[in-house]
Amino acid sequence: MAETRVTTPFNARSTATDVVAGVDLTGQRAIVTGASSGIGVETARALAMAGAEVTLAVRDVRAGERAAREIGTGAVDRLVRVASLDLSDQRSVAAFVAAWDGPLHMLVNNAGVSATPEMRTAEGWELQFATNHLGHFALATGLHRALASAGRARVVSLSSIAHVQAPMVFEDVNFRERPYDRLLAYGESKTATALFAVEANRRWADDGIAVNAANPGAVATNLGRHLTEEDYASLPAYDFKTPQQGAATSVLLAAGPHLAGIGGRYFEDCEQAVRHSPETPLRGVADHATDPVAAARLWQLSLDLLAGARLA
């Protein structure tokens, strides 16, 4: 039986604040990665406004502390914490996981890098794949027990429309054999984050954990700091959102009552995405980003890469 496509009362112009209006997250705990600016800080702000205890997991702790102070004062700022996390550094991820104590109700894998020059981690992994996918993969799997203990936890994995032109090349995820293409590498990393949601949800649904992928849409943030004028000229004419609008789909998946028990899907504009086609070039999800066979293959590859890093 074909699944029913999920729609909600919200749309592309809804904000994160709209989504949490009337939602009570008191007593729930959330982690938002990359929450010192842009979509991340707006995601954290909305969850905190609804009463959640939010940890800003950030590479730049000072920037995170500024964001935490800016999010709120009085009763709210006691709910906002800051912790160091560099997703490109597996030692940092392991330290963050080891320091976490107690249940976790919401994990928003928001942080990312985009269109970087060819750069590699200490393990030799291509930086965008290592940060956007492998870092979050290690974080989520490391926190699995905390998510399972929460009961009905949710994980949000941020993807991008850039995935549509970039199916996974499993034989060369780290661009060792292919010429490096920074936009293609970004797209593949975002295909990976979508596939993560498919397989994680399959594996963890029995633990009460729902995992979905979210495309926030085009938002002008510092994620695009590596893009050149030539890059921008080559991009389609996106309808840009504000950061508050870009955060809405993430917040909906993390906290919206409409999404209770729903997982393994790809959302954009606060609803389940349609299938991508040439008629909708700036919308939708490609088949290669929801393929359960590819998702299982990526999961095993990710485990193998992380195991090899620990043995090295």
VEXMI-922475 format. One line per 2 residues: number of its first residue (from 1); for each residue x, y, z of C-alpha. Coordinates in nm, 3 decimals. Example, Ala and Ser with C-alpha at 12.3 -4.5 7.8 and 13.67 -1.06 7.14 Angstrom:
// residues 2
1> 1.230/-0.450/0.780 ~ 1.367/-0.106/0.714
This chain:
// residues 312
1> 0.000/0.000/0.000 ~ 0.137/0.341/-0.098
3> 0.202/0.574/0.192 ~ -0.017/0.881/0.230
5> 0.175/1.201/0.165 ~ 0.191/1.418/0.477
7> 0.070/1.775/0.465 ~ 0.028/2.023/0.751
9> -0.142/2.358/0.815 ~ 0.194/2.528/0.746
11> 0.369/2.621/0.422 ~ 0.682/2.775/0.269
13> 0.616/3.113/0.431 ~ 0.549/2.979/0.780
15> 0.810/3.056/1.044 ~ 0.953/2.844/1.322
17> 0.756/3.057/1.567 ~ 0.434/2.979/1.379
19> 0.505/2.608/1.406 ~ 0.552/2.605/1.784
21> 0.258/2.831/1.864 ~ 0.059/2.646/2.130
23> 0.316/2.363/2.157 ~ 0.442/2.281/2.508
25> 0.787/2.117/2.519 ~ 0.838/2.156/2.891
27> 1.053/1.875/3.026 ~ 1.190/1.780/2.685
29> 1.556/1.806/2.585 ~ 1.691/1.900/2.245
31> 2.028/1.930/2.072 ~ 2.067/2.156/1.770
33> 2.401/2.139/1.591 ~ 2.538/2.452/1.428
35> 2.306/2.665/1.639 ~ 2.519/2.978/1.671
37> 2.371/3.149/1.365 ~ 2.135/3.118/1.070
39> 1.875/2.845/1.059 ~ 2.028/2.671/1.359
41> 1.982/2.957/1.602 ~ 1.624/3.009/1.485
43> 1.553/2.638/1.535 ~ 1.697/2.653/1.886
45> 1.507/2.972/1.963 ~ 1.172/2.822/1.866
47> 1.227/2.503/2.066 ~ 1.332/2.706/2.371
49> 1.031/2.936/2.332 ~ 0.813/2.626/2.354
51> 0.980/2.528/2.682 ~ 1.242/2.275/2.574
53> 1.586/2.255/2.732 ~ 1.808/2.321/2.431
55> 2.179/2.250/2.389 ~ 2.353/2.453/2.120
57> 2.620/2.215/1.987 ~ 2.867/2.445/1.817
59> 3.224/2.459/1.693 ~ 3.270/2.819/1.808
61> 3.171/2.821/2.175 ~ 3.194/3.200/2.208
63> 2.955/3.245/1.919 ~ 2.729/2.985/2.076
65> 2.731/3.169/2.407 ~ 2.638/3.494/2.230
67> 2.352/3.311/2.056 ~ 2.235/3.161/2.384
69> 2.224/3.504/2.547 ~ 2.041/3.648/2.248
71> 1.782/3.370/2.238 ~ 1.629/3.476/2.564
73> 1.663/3.609/2.913 ~ 1.512/3.531/3.248
75> 1.343/3.193/3.263 ~ 1.425/3.110/2.903
77> 1.803/3.144/2.916 ~ 1.824/2.885/3.191
79> 1.695/2.636/2.935 ~ 1.966/2.713/2.679
81> 2.308/2.551/2.711 ~ 2.619/2.557/2.493
83> 2.854/2.266/2.423 ~ 3.157/2.231/2.200
85> 3.116/2.012/1.891 ~ 3.330/2.001/1.576
87> 3.163/1.752/1.343 ~ 3.472/1.722/1.125
89> 3.670/1.592/1.424 ~ 3.566/1.247/1.542
91> 3.739/1.302/1.877 ~ 3.516/1.605/1.934
93> 3.206/1.403/1.845 ~ 3.308/1.123/2.083
95> 3.371/1.371/2.364 ~ 3.030/1.533/2.314
97> 2.856/1.194/2.320 ~ 3.046/1.085/2.631
99> 2.949/1.404/2.813 ~ 2.576/1.370/2.738
101> 2.374/1.234/3.028 ~ 2.009/1.138/3.038
103> 1.735/1.119/2.777 ~ 1.727/1.314/2.451
105> 1.394/1.394/2.291 ~ 1.501/1.594/1.985
107> 1.822/1.588/1.781 ~ 1.841/1.838/1.496
109> 2.141/1.767/1.273 ~ 2.154/2.118/1.134
111> 2.523/2.211/1.104 ~ 2.703/2.187/0.774
113> 2.962/2.317/0.532 ~ 2.905/2.394/0.167
115> 3.108/2.426/-0.153 ~ 3.441/2.422/0.026
117> 3.773/2.401/-0.157 ~ 3.916/2.051/-0.153
119> 3.990/1.984/0.213 ~ 4.027/1.665/0.413
121> 3.993/1.560/0.773 ~ 4.266/1.390/0.974
123> 4.130/1.058/0.845 ~ 4.163/1.173/0.484
125> 3.787/1.206/0.436 ~ 3.650/1.475/0.205
127> 3.543/1.757/0.436 ~ 3.181/1.804/0.325
129> 3.095/1.433/0.340 ~ 3.284/1.403/0.670
131> 3.109/1.698/0.832 ~ 2.759/1.692/0.689
133> 2.712/1.316/0.700 ~ 2.978/1.122/0.892
135> 2.997/1.364/1.183 ~ 2.621/1.362/1.227
137> 2.609/0.985/1.174 ~ 2.857/0.933/1.457
139> 2.669/1.180/1.676 ~ 2.326/1.023/1.621
141> 2.442/0.664/1.659 ~ 2.641/0.762/1.967
143> 2.330/0.918/2.119 ~ 2.099/0.632/2.019
145> 2.060/0.508/2.375 ~ 1.968/0.857/2.498
147> 1.712/0.891/2.219 ~ 1.564/0.549/2.289
149> 1.536/0.620/2.661 ~ 1.331/0.935/2.591
151> 1.047/0.746/2.428 ~ 0.901/0.887/2.104
153> 1.217/1.084/2.026 ~ 1.275/1.259/1.696
155> 1.581/1.314/1.478 ~ 1.593/1.572/1.199
157> 1.858/1.538/0.927 ~ 1.903/1.847/0.712
159> 1.937/1.787/0.340 ~ 1.920/2.025/0.043
161> 1.776/2.051/-0.308 ~ 2.143/2.017/-0.414
163> 2.101/1.641/-0.367 ~ 1.897/1.599/-0.685
165> 2.197/1.609/-0.920 ~ 2.421/1.403/-0.693
167> 2.349/1.034/-0.634 ~ 2.601/0.861/-0.410
169> 2.915/0.730/-0.578 ~ 2.984/0.463/-0.320
171> 3.311/0.356/-0.474 ~ 3.459/0.703/-0.426
173> 3.271/0.899/-0.157 ~ 3.591/1.085/-0.065
175> 3.686/1.197/-0.418 ~ 4.012/1.008/-0.425
177> 3.970/0.887/-0.783 ~ 3.745/1.157/-0.928
179> 3.842/1.518/-0.992 ~ 3.715/1.717/-0.697
181> 3.397/1.914/-0.765 ~ 3.296/2.116/-0.459
183> 2.931/2.161/-0.560 ~ 2.893/1.794/-0.651
185> 3.059/1.696/-0.321 ~ 2.809/1.913/-0.135
187> 2.519/1.756/-0.323 ~ 2.640/1.404/-0.246
189> 2.677/1.488/0.122 ~ 2.315/1.602/0.122
191> 2.202/1.286/-0.055 ~ 2.379/1.106/0.230
193> 2.191/1.300/0.498 ~ 1.861/1.210/0.332
195> 1.956/0.842/0.307 ~ 2.059/0.845/0.673
197> 1.701/0.934/0.768 ~ 1.564/0.641/0.568
199> 1.787/0.376/0.727 ~ 1.796/0.524/1.077
201> 1.419/0.529/1.086 ~ 1.403/0.167/0.969
203> 1.647/0.058/1.237 ~ 1.518/0.272/1.522
205> 1.140/0.289/1.476 ~ 1.091/0.005/1.723
207> 1.277/0.216/1.981 ~ 1.020/0.491/1.936
209> 1.261/0.711/1.739 ~ 1.129/0.886/1.427
211> 1.390/1.013/1.182 ~ 1.313/1.245/0.890
213> 1.507/1.456/0.643 ~ 1.437/1.825/0.589
215> 1.520/2.062/0.307 ~ 1.507/2.410/0.465
217> 1.498/2.585/0.128 ~ 1.724/2.861/0.003
219> 1.830/3.087/0.290 ~ 2.107/3.348/0.277
221> 2.331/3.246/0.568 ~ 2.704/3.204/0.619
223> 2.670/2.849/0.484 ~ 2.723/3.008/0.144
225> 3.047/3.185/0.237 ~ 3.251/2.972/-0.007
227> 3.026/3.049/-0.304 ~ 3.165/3.288/-0.562
229> 2.976/3.538/-0.778 ~ 3.018/3.291/-1.064
231> 2.864/3.017/-0.850 ~ 2.566/3.234/-0.766
233> 2.522/3.327/-1.132 ~ 2.505/2.957/-1.222
235> 2.242/2.875/-0.960 ~ 1.868/2.871/-1.037
237> 1.656/3.167/-0.935 ~ 1.565/3.046/-0.588
239> 1.288/3.208/-0.390 ~ 1.490/3.290/-0.079
241> 1.345/3.247/0.268 ~ 1.431/3.423/0.591
243> 1.619/3.216/0.850 ~ 1.298/3.198/1.055
245> 1.114/3.050/0.756 ~ 1.406/2.819/0.678
247> 1.393/2.679/1.032 ~ 1.020/2.604/1.017
249> 1.044/2.258/0.860 ~ 1.314/2.148/1.106
251> 1.106/2.265/1.400 ~ 0.796/2.099/1.261
253> 0.977/1.765/1.234 ~ 1.132/1.803/1.579
255> 0.826/1.919/1.769 ~ 0.510/1.944/1.560
257> 0.226/1.727/1.692 ~ 0.121/1.667/1.330
259> 0.431/1.451/1.276 ~ 0.401/1.217/1.576
261> 0.506/0.866/1.477 ~ 0.598/0.958/1.118
263> 0.950/0.881/1.000 ~ 1.175/0.788/0.711
265> 1.049/1.070/0.488 ~ 1.181/1.385/0.324
267> 1.010/1.718/0.394 ~ 1.026/2.070/0.253
269> 0.806/2.376/0.298 ~ 0.648/2.209/0.603
271> 0.509/1.913/0.412 ~ 0.633/1.586/0.270
273> 0.814/1.656/-0.054 ~ 0.678/1.548/-0.390
275> 0.891/1.338/-0.621 ~ 1.146/1.551/-0.802
277> 1.094/1.594/-1.175 ~ 1.209/1.829/-1.454
279> 0.874/2.005/-1.417 ~ 0.962/2.095/-1.055
281> 1.339/2.162/-1.076 ~ 1.361/2.349/-0.746
283> 1.137/2.120/-0.545 ~ 1.099/1.759/-0.453
285> 1.312/1.463/-0.357 ~ 1.502/1.243/-0.601
287> 1.452/0.870/-0.595 ~ 1.819/0.812/-0.521
289> 1.783/1.000/-0.190 ~ 1.505/0.773/-0.059
291> 1.625/0.438/-0.196 ~ 1.626/0.189/0.094
293> 1.897/-0.025/-0.069 ~ 2.129/0.274/-0.104
295> 2.042/0.383/0.251 ~ 2.144/0.045/0.394
297> 2.464/0.047/0.189 ~ 2.556/0.394/0.312
299> 2.492/0.292/0.673 ~ 2.734/0.001/0.645
301> 2.992/0.213/0.465 ~ 2.967/0.474/0.738
303> 3.019/0.213/1.009 ~ 3.320/0.077/0.822
305> 3.476/0.421/0.782 ~ 3.429/0.505/1.150
307> 3.566/0.167/1.257 ~ 3.871/0.215/1.036
309> 3.929/0.557/1.187 ~ 3.924/0.415/1.540
311> 4.173/0.143/1.442 ~ 4.412/0.382/1.268
